[in-house]
Amino acid sequence: MRVALLLVALGASCCASEPPPSEPAPPERPPNIVLIVSDDQRWTDYGFMGHEHIRTPHLDRLAAESLVFRRGYVTASLCRPSLATMVTGLYPHQHKLTSNDPPKGQPREVLTRHIDAVPTLPQLLAGRGYVSFQSGKWWEGSYERGGFTHGMTRGDRHGDDGLVIGRESLEPLFTFVDDAVEEEQPFFVWYAPFLPHQPHDPPARLLERYEAVAPSANHARYWAMCEWFDETCGQLLEFLDERGLSEGTLVLFVCDNGWIPLEDSRRFAPRSKRSPYDGGLRTPILVRWPASPRGSAPGESSALASSIDLAPTILTAAGLRSTPAMQGVDLLDARALAQRATIFGDVYAHDAVDPDDPVSSLRYRWCVEDRWKLILPHGGNEEAQLYDVVADPLEEHDRAAEQPARVETLTKRIDAWWPARSPR
C-alpha cells in the first residue's frame, strides 16, 4: 500500500477461540471498522445527551443514525487501562495495564510488556485480511507492538506523533483509507485524538461561543474543546460519505473516561477522571452499521453497555469469534444484552505499585445492576457506597445504610466476577 508510514506485516498469533481467526474467511466481504474514542469528556457533554450549551452536531448526527447506549460505561476511569480494554476486550486485571505509569524509578517497559501477552483487535482482525491504522492516544509502545499494520505513534508516553491527528490534520488517516480501498482490503481505524483532552487550547472562533455562557473560563475552554473534537469527527464521517464507504463501515463511538472542569483550577473535579463515580466512568456508546446483515436500525437501547463489549461487537461483525478470555457481549445481539444483568469495572492508582499484580494498585471495584450501582473500596477505611443512578445520576445520596441486603447481594456479584486476591 502507498502509505508514508511503516508497514509491518503481523499475523494473528493470538489465542482465539474455535474457530481461530486464521481460518479461511467467510465468503461475504467483512465491514470496514472505525472506532472513534473521545479523550476526557463527561457523559453529559454532547448535544444528543442533552447538554444545554455544548454543540456537537456531527456526533448528534452519528447518534441519530446509530444504536445508542445512553447507559454506557468504561471499565476504568483512567485512560491507559481504559484504552487497553478497548483494544484487547479484557478487563484491566486481565490485561494488567492497570495504571498510566509504572512505579517511581522503574522503566515504562515493566507495564508495556503486558501488551505482548494478550491478543489485540488488530492482530485478530489481521486473520480476516484487515489492515489497521493507529492514530491519537496510544500508550503501549509503537503502533506495531499493538498489532497495527500502520500508524503514527513511535512509543513515547501518551502517543507522541499520533497526537497531532485531529488537532492538526486527518490526512494520514485519509491516506491510509484511500490506499486500503485501492488494494481492496478491509480496514480497521483507531481514531483516538487528544481531544478534548488538555491542553484546553481551542480555536478562538469556538472559544468565543462559550465565554458568555460558561460558568468559568475553564468551563468555556473545555466546552469549546468538545466542539472542536466534534468538528474532527465530522471531517472523518464526511470523508466516509464522500468515498461511498459509510454504508459498509461499522462505526463505533466511546469515551475513554470522564472529565468535569473546576471553576478555579485547570484540574478536574474529584468525582470525574480517576474516580469510581459516573462522572469518570459513564459514557455514551454508539454503534452504526447501515449494511449489517443482522440489522442495526437506529434507536436507543435501555440496556447497560460497557467498553468490554466493543471487541466482541467488532469481531462478530468481522466474522470472527471472541477469545475465551473476553467477557463482553456483542452490542448488536439483543438477546445477549438482555441476558446480562450486571456490568463491572475497577479503578486503580495512577502509578502502579507492583506492575505484575493488579490487586496491589486496586482502589475500587464497582458494578451496576438495573438502577443500582455499588462502589466497593479495596483496603483502607472507606465504606461501600450504593447509589440509585437513575433517580440520582450525580450520586449525591448514598443508600448503603438503608439497603444492607442489596449491598450484600451486589458485593457477592463483584466477588464472583473478580475476587481481587493477589497471587500467592
N, C-alpha and C positions, 0 to 999 in steps of 0.2 A: 504494500500500500504506500502511496505517496504522502507520507506524513512526516513533517520535520521534527519527529520525536522518535526516540529509540524504540525499535520493535524487539520484543523479547518473546519468543515462542515458548509457551508454557503448556504442558499437558495437564490433564485433570488427575493429578496424582493424589487423590483425596479418598477418604474412607466413606464413600457414598453408600447408601442402602441399595438393595437389589431392586430393579436392575441398575447397575452402575452407570454414571453419566457418560462413560466412554463407549457404551454400546451404540450401535447404529441408530441414528436419529429417526424418528417417525417421518413419514413422507411429507406431511404438511410443513410449510415454512414457519418457523417459530417467530414470535413477535420481536421487534426491536424493544429495548427496555431503557427507560430513562428514570433514574432515581434523583429527585430534587430534595436536597437537605438544607433547611434553614439553620442558622447558627445563632443561638442565644436569642430566642423570641418567645414571648409569653403566648400561651394558647389562646388568649382573648384578642390578640393584637393583629387581627385581619378583618377586612370588611365583612367577609362571609361568616365570621364568628361574632359579628355584632359590635365591633369597636366603633365608637361614635365619631372618631376623627381620622384614624389611620386609613389611608387609601391603598387598597390592594386590588385594583380592577382586574389584573391578569390572573392572579390566584383566585379571585372571585369567579372568573370565567372558568378556570380549571375545575373549581368546586362544582359549578353548575353542570359540568359535563362528566362528573366523577361520582363514584360511590363514596360518600363522605362519612367518615367515622369521627363524630364530634368528641366522643369519649375515647380518644386515643391516648396512649402513654408510651414513653420510652422506658427502658428497663433501669436506667441510671441517669441521674441529673447532672452528670459531668461529661464533657464532650468525648474524651478518649474512650472510656468504656461504652458510652452510648453508640458511637460510630462503629466500634469494633463489633458490637452486637448486630448492627445492620449488615455488615459485610460478611459475618460468619453465621448468623442465625442462632447464636448461642448467648446464654446469659453471661454476665461478667465473671461469675465464679467458675464458669466452664472455660471461657477463653483466657482468663487470668489477666487480661489487660484492664485491671480494675481502677487504676489511678492515672492521672495525667503524667506524673513524674515518678522516677524511682526514688528510693531512699536517698537522703542527702549524702553526697560524696560517691554514689555509685553511678556507673555509666548507664545511659539510656538503654543499652542493649539488654540489660537484665530484665526489662519489661518487653522490649520489642521482639525478643526471640520467641515469645509465645505465639506470635502470628504464624510462625513456621510450623507449629504443631497442630494447626486446625485447618480444614479446608475453607476456602473463601469463595464467595459468589463468582468472581472472575475465573477462578480455577475450575469450578464446577461447570460453569457455562461454556468454557472452552471445549468441553467434551461434546457439546452440541454445535460446535462450529462458530461460536461467538468470538468477536474481537471486543476489547473493552478499553475504556478510557477513564482515567482518574484525573479529576481537577478539583481544586479547592482544598478543604481540610483533609489532612491525612497524616496520621502520627506514626505509622508503622514502617519507618524507613522509606526507601524509594518505592515508587508505584509498582515496580517489578516484584518486589517482595510480597506484595499483596495479591499477586497473580494477574494484575492488569497487563494487557499486551502493549498499551500505550498510556502515556500520562505525563504529568508535569512536575510532580514532587520528586526531589532528589534524595531527601531523607532527613531534613532538619525538623526541629520541633514545630508543630502546627501544620507545616506543609510547604514552606519556602516558596519556590517558583509557582506552585499550584495556586497560591493565594491571590494571584493577580486576576484569576478568572472572575468575570463579573465586574469587579472594581475597575478594570481597565478595558477588557475586551473578551468576547466569547469566540474569537476567531480560531484558536487552537481546537476547540471543541467542534466548531462547524467544519473545519478541515477534516478532522477525524471522521465525522459522519459522512461527509461527501465521499471520502475515499472508501469507506466501508460499503456504501451504496454502489459505487462503481465496481467494487470487487464482488458484489452480491453476497456479502457476509452480514448476518445479523449482528447487531451491536448492543453493548451494554454501556451506558454512560452514567458515571458517578459525578453529579454536579452538586458540590457542597461548598459553595462560595463562602468567603469570610465575611458574610453579611447576614443579618445586621450587626454582627459582632463588632466590638470595639477594635480600632478607634472609631468612634462615632463622628465621622467627618463627611456628612452627606453633601451633595451639591447644594450651593446656595439657593438655587431655584426651588429645591424641595424644602430646605430648612425654613425659608420664608413662609411657607404654607402653614407651618405649625407653631411658629413663635408666638402668635397672638392667641392661640387656643390651648396650648400645653400648660400644665401647672408649674413647670420649671424649665430652665434652659436644657437641663439634662434630658427631660422627657421630650422636648422638641427635637433634639438631636437624634435620640433613639427612634422616635416616631418617623422622622424623615428617613432614617436608615431602613426602616421596614418598607417604606415605599420604594426606596432605591433597589432593595432586594427584589421587590415585586416587578419592577421595570426589567430587571435582568431575566426573570422568569418569563416575562412577556416576550423578550427577544428570543429565548430558546423555543418557546411554544410556537411563535410566529415562524421561526425557521423551519420547524417540522411541518407546519402548514404549507409554506412556500415550496418545500421539496416534495410535497404529497406523501408525507410519511406518517401523519397523525393517525390515520385510520388503523395502520398496522403496528402502532407503537404503544406499548404498555407504559404509562407514565404514573409514577408514584410520588407522593409528597409526604414529608415528615419534618419535624424539627428535632435537633439533637438534644436540646434542653431549654428550659425557660430562662427568662430574664425579666426582672422587674426593676426599673430605674428608681433611684432615690432623688429627692429634690435637692439635697445639699451635698451630694457626693457623686462621683462618677463610678462608684462601686455599684453592686447590685444588692437588692433587698435580701435580708436573711432568709426569707421564705421562697426564694426562687432558685437560681442555679446552686447546685451542690446540696440542696435540701431534700427532705423526703416529702415535701408538700407539692400540691398540684401546680403551684407557680413554677416549679422546676421540672416536674415530671410529665405534666399533661401536654398533649399536642394534638391538633387535628391530623388525621391521616386520610389522604386522598388516593383513590385508585381509578384511573381512567384507561379503558381498553375498548375502543369502539368495535373492533373486529373480533372480540372474544367469542370463541365458539360455544362458551358456556353461558354467555350473557353477562353483561356488566352494566345494566341500564343505570343512568344517573339517578341519584336519590340519596337519602340519608339512612344510615343504619343505626339502630339503637344499641347495637352490640358493643361490648368492650373490645378494643383493639390494642395491639402492642407492637412496638418495633420488632419484637421477636417474630412477628408474623410476616415481615417483609420478605425474608429469604424464602420461606415455603411458598409464598404467593408468586414470587419471581420464578422459582424453579419449576413449579407446577405449570405456569404459563409457557415455559420453555420446553415442556415435555420431559422434565426430569423429576426425580423424587428427592425429598429432603433426606439428609443424612440421619442415621439413627439417633444422634445426639440432639437434633433440633426438636424443640418442644412447642414451637409455634404452629399456627394453622394457616391454611390458605384463606385469605380475606375474601375471595370470591366464592368460597364454599359456605353457603348459608347454613347448611346442616352442621358443619364442624364448628362454626361460630356459636350456634345455638346450644351445642352440647358442652361448650366450655363455659363454666360459671364464674371462674376466678382468674384474674391476671396477677402477676407477681413482678417484683423487682427488688433492687438493693442499692444502697448508697455507700460510697467508700470515701476514704480520706483522699485529699488531693495528691499527697505524696505517699507512695506505697510504704508499708512497714517491712514486710517480707514479700518480695516480688513473686515468690512461688507459692505463697499461702494466702488466698483471698480473704480468709477469715481474719487475718492479722490486721487488715486495713478496713474491715467492715465497720460501718457506723449504724446502719439501719437495714432491716428488711421490711417489706410492705406488701400488702395485697389490696385489691379492690374486688368486691363481690356485690353485684347488684348496685345498690346505692351506698354501700358501706366501704370505708377504707380504714384499714388498721395499719398503724405505723409501729413497728416493733424495734426499739433500740437494741443495740448489741453492746453489752458491757455498760459500765458507768451507772449512774443513779437515776436515769430518766425512766419514766413510766411509759407503758404503752398508751397510744392515743387512738381514739376511734372517732371518725367523722362521717356524717351523712353528707357526702359530697354532691348530692343532687339538691337537697334543700339548703346546704351550707357550702357553696362552691369555694369560698375563701377560707374554709376550715378554721372558723373562729370559735366553734363551740365543741369542745372535746366531750364526747358522750361515753367515754370508757367507764367512768364510775357508775353511770346509770345502767350500763348493759354489760355486766361482767360475763354473762353466759356467751354473748356474741363475741366478746374479746377472746374468750377461751376457745370458741369454735374456730375463729379466724387464725388464732395463734397455731392451732393444730394444723390448719391448712398450710400455713407458711412453713412449719417444721416438716410437713410431709413433702412439700416442694423442695426445700433445701434446709437441712438441719443446722448448717453453719458450724461444723466441727472441724477443727484443724487436723491435718493428718498426723498420726502418731509418729 
